[in-house]
């Protein structure tokens, strides 16, 4: 015959740490702060929203590396979409020079806020 079925009980405890999706969630107040800071322009190339297909909020740090909640200093507004290789969002997400630019931009933001 076989071994008898012995199910293991499900754990009853909750998560100790928020998920990456929860840590990287952008609240409406943070989104509004970034929109005011950018003045409806791409923060890299300066194109106005009327001249580009879309402006997107991009995380400067990857969500899975964030420790607390997302703030305005963790975001940058870039022309997108990130799937189009001619946009600033694609440059920032998929190139080494773009990641370096994001780090420099965040350093500048932190200096301005202090």
N, C-alpha and C positions, 0 to 999 in steps of 0.2 A: 504494500500500500504506500503511502507517502507519509510525509511528516504532517502532523496536525497543524491546522491554520491557527497561528498565534499573532493577531494583529498588535501593532505597537500603538499606544495611545498618542493622539495628536498633542503637540505642546500647547500649553495654556498661557504662556507668557507672550507679551507684546514685544514689538521691535524696540531695541534700545536706542537706535539711531535712525533719523529720517533717511529715506531713500534719496538717491541722487536727483531724481525727478522732483522730489519735494524740496530739496535744498536749492535747486536751480530755478524753482518756480518764480515767475516775475509778477509781483503784485501790481495792482493798478496804480498805486501811488509811486512806486519805483519807476514804472513805465512812463508816467507823466513827468517825473523829474528828468529822465533821460531825454524825452521829447523836448522839454524846455531847454535843456543844455544844448541840444543839437540844433535847435532853431529850424527844424524841418530840412536839415541838410545831412548828407553823408559826412561822418566825422573824419573820414580819411581823404576823400577826393573833393568834398565840398559841393557836390551836385545837389541841387534843390529837388525836393520831392516831385515837383512838376516836370522835371527833366529825366526822371528815372522810372523804371517799372515799379519798384517798391523799395521802401526803406525798412530794414529789419533790425530787431534788437539782437545783438550777438553777445554771447558770454565771452569775457576776456579769459577767464580761467575755465577749464572744463568743469562741468557740473559735478563729476565724480570726485574732483579734487577740492571742491568747496567745503568749508567747515561749518559755516553758519548760513543764515538766510542770505539771499541775493540782495545786494544793494545797488544803488545807481553807479557806484565806483566799480562794480563788477561787470558792467554792461557798456557796450558801444553801439551806436546806431550806424549801420552800414547799408550801402545800396546792395540789393540782392536780386534774385535768390542765390543761395550758396551753391546751387547746382549749376549755375551759369559761370563758366570759367573766366568771363570778362568782368565780373563784379568784384567789389571790394570785400564782400562777405566770403566769397570763394577764396580770394587771396589770403584773408586772415585765417580761415579755417584749414586750408590745405597746402600752404607753403611755409617753409621755414622762415623766410623773410617776413611773411605776414604774422606769424606767431611772435617774432621778435618785435615787430611794430606794435602788436597788442600789449606786450610787456612794457614797452616805452610809453605807450599811451596811458596805461594804468598808473605808472610811476608819476607821470605828469598830472593826472587827476588827483592822486593822493597828495602831491605837493600843493596843488591849488586849494584843496579842501582843508589843509592845516594852516 
